[in-house]
Each structure stands twice: as C-alpha cells, then as structure tokens.
Amino acid sequence: MLVERAKRLLDDNGVAYETLPHREAYTAQGVAAATHVSGWLLAKVLIVRPSDESPLMVVLPASCRLDLDALAQALHKPSVTLLSEVDLGALFPDCEPGAMPPFGQLYGMPVWVDSSFSKAADFAFQAGNHHEVIRIRYADYERLAQPAVAQFCRHLPRAAPSSLRRSRKRGQAPS
C-alpha cells in the first residue's frame, strides 16, 4: 500500500498516478525489471549527510550510481556521507528500508534530483514498500517536490552483448 502521507500529497494536489504492483524486489534495478519501467525513469532515493549537517534526500535514476564527489561539489560541501539502511528506520518510520518515496518535504528534508530526469515525461518511484511503484508525470513530481537540480549521476558501465563476450579472447579488443 502506498505510504499514506505520499498518497495524501498526490491526492490533495490533484496528481494523476498509476500504481504498478510487482513481485518483491530490493534493488532499484530489480524494481525496474519487475515493473518493466526503464531504469532511467525509475527513481532511486538515497539519503546523504553533508559534513555534520542534517540529512538530505538525493534522487537519481536506478541505472546510475551516486557520484559523491560531484554531489559534494554541487552542495558546496567538503564531503558527503551516504547513510546506511540501518540509519533510515528512524527517518522513515512508515516505509520499508530502502523504499522511500522521493518527497523530502514529507520527512523534513531538502531534495536534490539528478538533472537526467529533467527531459523525462514520466517518473516512477517506490511507494514506501518493495512491491509497488507509482508512476506520475515528471512535471508533477517537480512541482510537488521542488527539488534542487544538479548532475551527480555516474553512469553504470554497460555489459557487452553475450555474443561479443564469447568471441573475445583475453586481452583482445573487439574487431
């Protein structure tokens, strides 16, 4: 079930949304695969703490890794630490660990979103649990969350197609 406070935020602001139930999945890429939503449109929510300050929410595509150095630079901070799932329980008491919706204002924290979402029409995110995703228009998300936008996504390397991997010999470049 969609976290009540996120549901209320969407309903109170007249945001149309679609609920996508899926088999239980615990990684962002696993959720993207289970829902058949592109990893570039599924939000991964991470919580960071800039050098001895209050935590903040970081939202980036499931297909990316967080570049902590780029985020620290965007925040004008010397360093940023990623909080562990153990630390998240107190911050998100109504969510399953690692399944927080990307609305920092619901939890008293600012939100930073990666700029790669700015060209997207749709935007999907976990609903506070590991078996539902919510899809809305990105413009609606941006209007509700009012995030700061910066580039801090480090693209994951793509695996070579299996036929190419089989044909290569150790140390040889593809022909």
N, C-alpha and C positions, 0 to 999 in steps of 0.2 A: 504494500500500500504506500502510495506517495506520502512522504512526510507531510503531516498536517500543515505545518507553517508554510511550506513551499506551495502546497495546494491552495491555501488561502491567499497567498501572494498572487498567484496566477489568476485565480477566480476573481479576486477583488479588483484586479486591473484589466479584466476582460480579455485575457490572453488565451487564444485557442491553443490547445495542446493535445497531443496524441500520446497515449500510454502504450508502450511496447513491452509486453511481458516476454521473458526469455528464461532459458534454463539458467540455473545459478552459475555465475561467473565472478571471479575475484580479481581479474586483471583488466585494465582498460581495453587492451587488445582483445581479450577473451569476451568482454561485453560487446565490443564492436562486431566480432564474428557471430556471436549468439543472436544479435539483433539485426544483422545484415545492414548495419549502418557503417559507412566509411569511417575509418579511424581518423580521418581529417575533419569529420563533422561531430565526432563524439568527444565531449569534454572530459578531460581528466582533471580532477580537483586535488591539488596538493596544498598543504599548509606549511608556511615557512615563518621563521622568526629572524628578522634583521637584527644584527648585533644588539642583544639585550633590550629589545623592544617588544611590543605586543605582536602577536601573530597576525599574519595576513594570508588571504586566500589567493592562490595562483591557479589560473585556468588555462590549460593548453590542450591541443589535440592528443587523443590517445596514441596517435602514431609518432609522437615526439617524446624526447627526453628533456627534462628541465636543465637548462644551462644556468647553473647557479651563479657563475661569474657574470653572465650577461644580465641576469636579474639584479644582482647586487649593483651593477653599473647603472641600470635603469632606475633603481631606487635611490641612487647616490649614497650607498652604504658600503662600508669596507667589506662586509661579508654577510652571508645569508645562510641559515641552517635549516635543513628540511626536518620537520617534526616527524616522529615515528607514529605508527598507528596506535601505539600504547598511549601516546600523549593526546590523541584525538578524542578519546572517550569523554573526557570532561568538557571539551569544547563543543561536541556534537552528541549530546545525550540521547537524542531521538533518532540517530542514524546508526546503521551498521557500520563498523570500521571500514574506512576506505570508500564509502558510497555517499559522500556528502553532496547535496545539491550545490550548484555554483553561485549561490546568492549570499554573499558575505554579510549583507545587512541583516539577515535573519539570525546571525550569530555574533553580531557586534564586531565585524572585522572588515577592513577595506578589501577590495577585489582588484586584482591585476589580471588581465586577459592577454593572451598572445595575439599579436597582430594578424596571424594567419587566419583567424576566424572572420576578420572584417569583410572578406569577399564572399562569405558563405550566406546562402539564403536560409538554410535550416541549421539547427543547432540541437544536439541531443545531449542528455546528461542523466546520470544515475539519480534515482528518485529517493535516495536515502536507504536503499536496500540493494541486495545483489541479484534481484530477479525482475526489476522493472527499469525501463528507460523512458524518459519523457522527451518528446520532440516538439520544439517550438520554432518560430522564426527567429533568426539571429537578431534582427532589428528589435524584436520584443525583449529578448534577453538583455540587449544593450540598454534599452530604455529602462528596464526594471533594475538591473544590477548597477548601472552607471559605473562600469569599471574603468580603471586607468588602463591604457593600451600601450604595450611595448613588445619588442621582439626578444623572446628568451627561449624559444623552441630550438632544440638541437635535433635535427632530423636523424632518425634511425637509419642505419645502412640497410639497403635492400639486399636480400639474398639473390644470388644468381639463379636463373631458372635451372631446375634439376637436370635437364639435358645438357646444359652448359657445364655444370659442376662435374658431371660424369665424364665429359670429354676432355677435361683439363688434366694434365699431369702436373705433379708437384713442381712449382717454380715456373711453369709456363704461363704466359699471358694468353688470353683468348685470341684466336686468329681472326 
